[in-house]
């Protein structure tokens, strides 16, 4: 049976220095491998890519210092497995080296119809909704996930 819904995730991170600065070199060097790891992970469906094959050239919220990451997964569990139980954890633990600590929510999850490719505008709206209203069926987090709602 084909799934009717998939899980979209969007996260942002404010760089301490521009992406082409030498201090970001270690982060940039890890991108290809970590993206391949995601693509090869069970439950992976899609990820946002720009001209370079990653999303470092795509901007959100009109901010040149924000890096974005967006992907679609079969389930909360498959995304959580990749995020917290794969080599992704090693990179995640080093984030303070490259990125400022966020003051507002920097990651949001939401359900999309299977086959739907979310847009940056859609993701920005969901992140703003999470910040304004807290977790809900339309914008949530790993800490407070919601099941698929028929009104996705």
N, C-alpha and C positions, 0 to 999 in steps of 0.2 A: 504494500500500500504506500502510495506516494504521500509525503508530508504536505500539509496545507500551509504551514507556517515555518519560517526560519527566524533565528535570532540575529538581529543587527546589533553591532557594538560600534561605538564611536568614542575615541578619547583624544584629548588634546594635551600638549605639554609645552610650556613656555621655555624656550632655549635660553641659556645664560648668555650665549654668544651666537652669532649667525652660523648657519649650517656649514659654511665653507671655512670657518675659523679652525685653526689647528687643534683647539681644545675639543672639537666635535669629531675629530678624525677616528677615534676608537669607536664611537657610536656609529658613524657612517660605515666603517669597515664591517660591522656586525649585521647591517641591514639585510644584505642578500641572504645570508645563512638563516637568519631568524624568520624572514619571509618564506623561505623554502620550507623551514620547519613547520610553519603554520599551514602552508599549502599541502604538506604531506600528512598533517594531523587528521585523525578520524573526526568526522563531523564538519570539516572545513568546506565552505561553499564558494566564497568570493572574498577578494580584498581590493581596496581602493589602490589604484596605481596611476602615477603620472607618467611623464615622458621618460623618466629614468628607470621605470619598473618598480619604484617604491612611491611613497606619497610625500616625499620631502619637498616637492615643488608645488604642492597643493596647499592653499591657505584657507583659513576659516576666520570668521569674525573680523575680517579686514585687518588682521594683525600679522605682520611679516615675521614675528618671532614665535608664533605658534606653529608647532608641528601637529599634524593630524594623522590619525590612524582610524580606519573604518574597515570592518569586515562583517561577513555574514556566516553564521554557523547553524548546524542542524538543531542544536539545543544549548541550554545554559550549561549543562554538564560537559559537553564537548569543548566549549570555549573555556570553561573553568579548568579542565584538564590541561589544555595547551598553556593557559596563562600561568597556572600555579604548580604544575607537575611535569613540566618539560624544561628543556634548556633555556626557555624564555625567562625563567626565574632568575637565572644568572644575570642577564641583561637588566631585568626589572630591578634587581637589587642595586645596580650601579646608577640608577636614574638621577640621584642627587648630584652626581658628577657633571651631568650635562644640562639638567633642567631645574628650574625654580620649583619650590614646593607650592602646590596649588592652594589658593585660599578658598576657592569655590569648587563645586563638583567638576571633575575633569573627565569623567567617564559616564556613559549612559548606555543602557540596553533597552531594546524594544523589539516587539514581534513585527515581522513583515510577511506578506503573502509569499509563499515559495515562488521563486523566479523574479521577484522584485529586486531591483538594484537601488539601494538608498542613495540619496544625493547629499551633498554637503549642506544644502539649505535645510533639508529634512532633519539631518543630524543636529545642526545648530538649534533648530526649533525644539528638538527633544531634550537637548542639554539645558536649554533655557527653561523648559517646562520642569525638568527635574529640580533645577535650582530654585525656581519660584514656588513649586507646590510640594516638593519632596517626592519620594517614590510612589508611583501609581502604575496601573496596568499599561499606561502609554509611555512611561519613561521610568526605568528602575535601575537597580544596581545588583551586584552579586550579593551584597549583604541583605537585600530585601527584594528577591526576585518575585515576579508574578507569572502565573500560568497564562497560556494563550487565551486571549479574550476574543470572542467572536466579532467584536467591534474594533479590529485592528485597523 
